[in-house]
């Protein structure tokens, strides 16, 4: 077994993973909460690009309900992006801590 060849393959896999992760971080994902009641656009780097709220949810007398729904929608979007990111990282053996 050629160690140099093995090291070269490992470095190439690492470069490939870094490229894929860089592209992933710039990508935008759309998450619909409760059939579009709230739509969260989130980037792969977990920055929120936008939040759209269905006007029927806006009740000045119940702000806490809307706040809770927005928090839940954002959290679900974050979990979804993290799961997608983990799938990319797990595709390359030994790359979990990149």
DRENBASE-203439 format. One line per field, with one value per atom (N, C-alpha, C, CB): residue in one letter; atom name; x, y, z. Coordinates in steps of 0.02 Angstrom, whole numbers. Glycine has a CB too. Example, Ala and Ser with C-alpha at 12.3 -4.5 7.8 and 13.67 -1.06 7.14 Angstrom:
DRENBASE-203439
aa = a, a, a, a, s, s, s, s $
at = N, CA, C, CB, N, CA, C, CB $
xx = 660, 615, 660, 565, 642, 684, 645, 704 $
yy = -284, -225, -165, -224, -112, -53, 2, -30 $
zz = 390, 390, 390, 452, 354, 357, 394, 286 $
//
This chain:
DRENBASE-203439
aa = x, x, x, x, x, x, x, x, x, x, x, x, x, x, x, x, x, x, x, x, x, x, x, x, x, x, x, x, x, x, x, x, x, x, x, x, x, x, x, x, x, x, x, x, x, x, x, x, x, x, x, x, x, x, x, x, x, x, x, x, x, x, x, x, x, x, x, x, x, x, x, x, x, x, x, x, x, x, x, x, x, x, x, x, x, x, x, x, x, x, x, x, x, x, x, x, x, x, x, x, x, x, x, x, x, x, x, x, x, x, x, x, x, x, x, x, x, x, x, x, x, x, x, x, x, x, x, x, x, x, x, x, x, x, x, x, x, x, x, x, x, x, x, x, x, x, x, x, x, x, x, x, x, x, x, x, x, x, x, x, x, x, x, x, x, x, x, x, x, x, x, x, x, x, x, x, x, x, x, x, x, x, x, x, x, x, x, x, x, x, x, x, x, x, x, x, x, x, x, x, x, x, x, x, x, x, x, x, x, x, x, x, x, x, x, x, x, x, x, x, x, x, x, x, x, x, x, x, x, x, x, x, x, x, x, x, x, x, x, x, x, x, x, x, x, x, x, x, x, x, x, x, x, x, x, x, x, x, x, x, x, x, x, x, x, x, x, x, x, x, x, x, x, x, x, x, x, x, x, x, x, x, x, x, x, x, x, x, x, x, x, x, x, x, x, x, x, x, x, x, x, x, x, x, x, x, x, x, x, x, x, x, x, x, x, x, x, x, x, x, x, x, x, x, x, x, x, x, x, x, x, x, x, x, x, x, x, x, x, x, x, x, x, x, x, x, x, x, x, x, x, x, x, x, x, x, x, x, x, x, x, x, x, x, x, x, x, x, x, x, x, x, x, x, x, x, x, x, x, x, x, x, x, x, x, x, x, x, x, x, x, x $
at = N, CA, C, CB, N, CA, C, CB, N, CA, C, CB, N, CA, C, CB, N, CA, C, CB, N, CA, C, CB, N, CA, C, CB, N, CA, C, CB, N, CA, C, CB, N, CA, C, CB, N, CA, C, CB, N, CA, C, CB, N, CA, C, CB, N, CA, C, CB, N, CA, C, CB, N, CA, C, CB, N, CA, C, CB, N, CA, C, CB, N, CA, C, CB, N, CA, C, CB, N, CA, C, CB, N, CA, C, CB, N, CA, C, CB, N, CA, C, CB, N, CA, C, CB, N, CA, C, CB, N, CA, C, CB, N, CA, C, CB, N, CA, C, CB, N, CA, C, CB, N, CA, C, CB, N, CA, C, CB, N, CA, C, CB, N, CA, C, CB, N, CA, C, CB, N, CA, C, CB, N, CA, C, CB, N, CA, C, CB, N, CA, C, CB, N, CA, C, CB, N, CA, C, CB, N, CA, C, CB, N, CA, C, CB, N, CA, C, CB, N, CA, C, CB, N, CA, C, CB, N, CA, C, CB, N, CA, C, CB, N, CA, C, CB, N, CA, C, CB, N, CA, C, CB, N, CA, C, CB, N, CA, C, CB, N, CA, C, CB, N, CA, C, CB, N, CA, C, CB, N, CA, C, CB, N, CA, C, CB, N, CA, C, CB, N, CA, C, CB, N, CA, C, CB, N, CA, C, CB, N, CA, C, CB, N, CA, C, CB, N, CA, C, CB, N, CA, C, CB, N, CA, C, CB, N, CA, C, CB, N, CA, C, CB, N, CA, C, CB, N, CA, C, CB, N, CA, C, CB, N, CA, C, CB, N, CA, C, CB, N, CA, C, CB, N, CA, C, CB, N, CA, C, CB, N, CA, C, CB, N, CA, C, CB, N, CA, C, CB, N, CA, C, CB, N, CA, C, CB, N, CA, C, CB, N, CA, C, CB, N, CA, C, CB, N, CA, C, CB, N, CA, C, CB, N, CA, C, CB, N, CA, C, CB, N, CA, C, CB, N, CA, C, CB, N, CA, C, CB, N, CA, C, CB, N, CA, C, CB, N, CA, C, CB, N, CA, C, CB, N, CA, C, CB, N, CA, C, CB $
xx = 42, 0, 44, -48, 31, 70, 42, 70, 80, 59, 49, 110, 94, 88, 23, 149, 6, -55, -116, -60, -114, -168, -176, -155, -119, -121, -149, -49, -131, -156, -232, -122, -256, -328, -364, -342, -336, -366, -369, -327, -316, -315, -367, -245, -374, -423, -494, -414, -507, -572, -586, -577, -536, -544, -559, -480, -524, -537, -607, -485, -628, -695, -748, -704, -738, -785, -788, -765, -730, -729, -765, -656, -757, -791, -867, -767, -888, -959, -989, -971, -952, -977, -980, -933, -931, -933, -994, -869, -1008, -1067, -1131, -1068, -1131, -1190, -1205, -1179, -1154, -1164, -1195, -1098, -1184, -1211, -1282, -1166, -1300, -1365, -1422, -1366, -1479, -1538, -1588, -1570, -1620, -1670, -1735, -1647, -1790, -1856, -1892, -1898, -1916, -1953, -2022, -1916, -2073, -2142, -2165, -2188, -2189, -2215, -2291, -2188, -2321, -2395, -2426, -2424, -2406, -2435, -2429, -2508, -2372, -2359, -2381, -2392, -2402, -2421, -2361, -2446, -2302, -2240, -2190, -2213, -2156, -2105, -2038, -2122, -1990, -1924, -1875, -1902, -1839, -1785, -1720, -1787, -1683, -1622, -1565, -1632, -1506, -1447, -1413, -1397, -1369, -1333, -1289, -1292, -1270, -1230, -1274, -1185, -1338, -1388, -1408, -1363, -1392, -1417, -1486, -1368, -1532, -1599, -1600, -1649, -1622, -1626, -1692, -1619, -1747, -1811, -1861, -1839, -1912, -1968, -2032, -1964, -2076, -2139, -2195, -2150, -2238, -2292, -2359, -2288, -2401, -2468, -2505, -2506, -2535, -2569, -2624, -2597, -2653, -2707, -2681, -2742, -2616, -2586, -2574, -2521, -2576, -2559, -2621, -2532, -2620, -2674, -2644, -2714, -2656, -2626, -2642, -2649, -2696, -2715, -2681, -2790, -2649, -2615, -2543, -2655, -2502, -2434, -2393, -2399, -2406, -2367, -2375, -2387, -2435, -2446, -2403, -2521, -2402, -2363, -2288, -2378, -2266, -2196, -2175, -2183, -2217, -2202, -2200, -2254, -2246, -2247, -2185, -2310, -2165, -2105, -2043, -2097, -2038, -1982, -1980, -1986, -2037, -2040, -2023, -2110, -2047, -2032, -1957, -2071, -1926, -1855, -1815, -1833, -1834, -1798, -1804, -1825, -1862, -1869, -1826, -1943, -1822, -1779, -1706, -1789, -1684, -1615, -1600, -1601, -1644, -1635, -1631, -1692, -1674, -1674, -1608, -1730, -1581, -1518, -1461, -1504, -1462, -1410, -1411, -1418, -1470, -1476, -1447, -1549, -1462, -1435, -1359, -1465, -1333, -1260, -1227, -1245, -1259, -1231, -1229, -1273, -1279, -1281, -1221, -1347, -1204, -1146, -1082, -1142, -1075, -1015, -1008, -1015, -1062, -1059, -1046, -1123, -1053, -1040, -965, -1067, -923, -851, -826, -815, -798, -774, -723, -744, -731, -683, -689, -615, -742, -748, -797, -770, -820, -872, -853, -889, -790, -768, -743, -714, -760, -737, -781, -736 $
yy = -59, 0, 62, 0, 106, 167, 222, 190, 240, 291, 359, 297, 376, 441, 445, 452, 390, 389, 395, 324, 360, 362, 432, 312, 464, 533, 581, 556, 572, 614, 606, 597, 545, 532, 565, 457, 560, 591, 667, 572, 697, 769, 790, 793, 749, 765, 760, 717, 710, 703, 763, 637, 785, 842, 906, 852, 916, 975, 972, 978, 912, 903, 920, 831, 896, 910, 985, 871, 1017, 1089, 1128, 1113, 1107, 1140, 1131, 1113, 1070, 1056, 1094, 981, 1099, 1135, 1209, 1121, 1236, 1307, 1323, 1326, 1279, 1289, 1283, 1238, 1235, 1223, 1284, 1162, 1315, 1373, 1432, 1394, 1438, 1493, 1478, 1509, 1415, 1393, 1415, 1317, 1430, 1449, 1392, 1514, 1382, 1330, 1363, 1277, 1337, 1364, 1312, 1383, 1333, 1290, 1319, 1280, 1279, 1299, 1270, 1274, 1313, 1292, 1294, 1339, 1239, 1232, 1255, 1273, 1221, 1233, 1305, 1213, 1335, 1402, 1459, 1411, 1442, 1495, 1540, 1465, 1509, 1546, 1513, 1547, 1553, 1527, 1558, 1544, 1515, 1536, 1520, 1502, 1571, 1561, 1566, 1614, 1510, 1506, 1482, 1458, 1508, 1489, 1429, 1548, 1397, 1340, 1358, 1308, 1421, 1444, 1464, 1501, 1448, 1459, 1532, 1432, 1575, 1644, 1646, 1693, 1681, 1688, 1742, 1704, 1723, 1771, 1809, 1736, 1773, 1807, 1762, 1826, 1795, 1761, 1793, 1765, 1752, 1777, 1748, 1758, 1792, 1771, 1785, 1810, 1734, 1741, 1793, 1672, 1841, 1897, 1874, 1944, 1816, 1793, 1774, 1734, 1765, 1748, 1810, 1711, 1868, 1929, 1954, 1984, 1942, 1963, 2005, 1901, 2071, 2115, 2095, 2186, 2058, 2038, 1973, 2031, 1939, 1875, 1874, 1817, 1923, 1924, 1863, 1988, 1837, 1781, 1719, 1764, 1707, 1650, 1655, 1645, 1714, 1725, 1718, 1794, 1746, 1740, 1668, 1778, 1628, 1557, 1520, 1525, 1536, 1503, 1521, 1522, 1584, 1605, 1569, 1682, 1567, 1532, 1458, 1538, 1426, 1356, 1346, 1328, 1390, 1385, 1393, 1438, 1442, 1454, 1394, 1519, 1369, 1312, 1251, 1295, 1239, 1183, 1193, 1174, 1254, 1268, 1254, 1341, 1275, 1264, 1190, 1298, 1152, 1080, 1048, 1048, 1069, 1042, 1055, 1071, 1116, 1132, 1093, 1208, 1087, 1048, 975, 1052, 947, 878, 871, 855, 919, 918, 924, 974, 968, 977, 913, 1036, 881, 819, 764, 796, 762, 712, 720, 716, 783, 796, 775, 871, 793, 777, 701, 812, 667, 595, 556, 572, 588, 554, 541, 595, 578, 570, 541, 637, 481, 449, 493, 381, 499, 536, 611, 516, 636, 709, 742, 724, 708, 733, 797, 681, 808, 866, 923, 846, 924, 978, 1038, 957 $
zz = 0, 0, 0, 62, -46, -54, -9, -128, 42, 91, 57, 148, 11, -23, -63, -71, -97, -136, -89, -177, -34, 16, 45, 72, 60, 86, 34, 108, -29, -82, -90, -148, -84, -89, -30, -91, 29, 88, 80, 152, 55, 45, -8, 23, -60, -112, -84, -172, -43, -12, 33, 28, 69, 114, 74, 156, 18, -25, -53, -82, -74, -102, -49, -127, 12, 66, 81, 129, 84, 98, 43, 105, -19, -74, -67, -143, -54, -47, 12, -38, 67, 126, 112, 186, 75, 57, 14, 20, -34, -77, -35, -134, 11, 53, 96, 98, 124, 168, 132, 199, 67, 28, 2, -31, 1, -25, 21, -35, -9, 31, 30, 4, 88, 97, 119, 149, 95, 113, 156, 50, 214, 258, 270, 325, 256, 267, 333, 209, 375, 441, 438, 498, 454, 456, 390, 514, 337, 270, 247, 269, 259, 235, 280, 170, 341, 388, 400, 455, 405, 412, 365, 486, 325, 279, 300, 204, 314, 334, 278, 402, 256, 208, 249, 148, 248, 289, 245, 350, 258, 221, 256, 215, 220, 248, 306, 194, 311, 368, 427, 347, 423, 475, 484, 540, 437, 440, 408, 404, 440, 415, 361, 472, 301, 246, 249, 178, 266, 272, 309, 203, 335, 367, 340, 446, 312, 287, 331, 212, 354, 399, 365, 468, 364, 337, 378, 336, 345, 379, 427, 328, 414, 458, 527, 427, 534, 599, 643, 589, 613, 650, 687, 602, 751, 796, 851, 826, 851, 900, 972, 888, 982, 1049, 1071, 1054, 1024, 1039, 1013, 1009, 1032, 1005, 1027, 1027, 1085, 1111, 1066, 1183, 1041, 997, 934, 978, 904, 844, 859, 813, 914, 934, 942, 999, 973, 982, 916, 1028, 871, 806, 765, 767, 767, 731, 759, 734, 825, 856, 835, 932, 836, 818, 744, 833, 701, 630, 617, 590, 649, 640, 667, 677, 725, 752, 707, 821, 678, 632, 569, 612, 546, 488, 504, 465, 562, 583, 588, 651, 619, 625, 555, 667, 510, 442, 407, 402, 412, 380, 412, 384, 478, 512, 489, 588, 481, 457, 387, 459, 343, 275, 277, 233, 319, 325, 351, 373, 401, 428, 376, 488, 332, 279, 232, 240, 217, 174, 210, 154, 273, 310, 320, 377, 332, 343, 280, 375, 222, 159, 149, 101, 184, 179, 245, 162, 244, 306, 342, 291, 407, 449, 444, 431, 415, 405, 452, 334, 500, 546, 581, 598, 596, 636, 593, 684, 530, 485, 493, 412 $
//
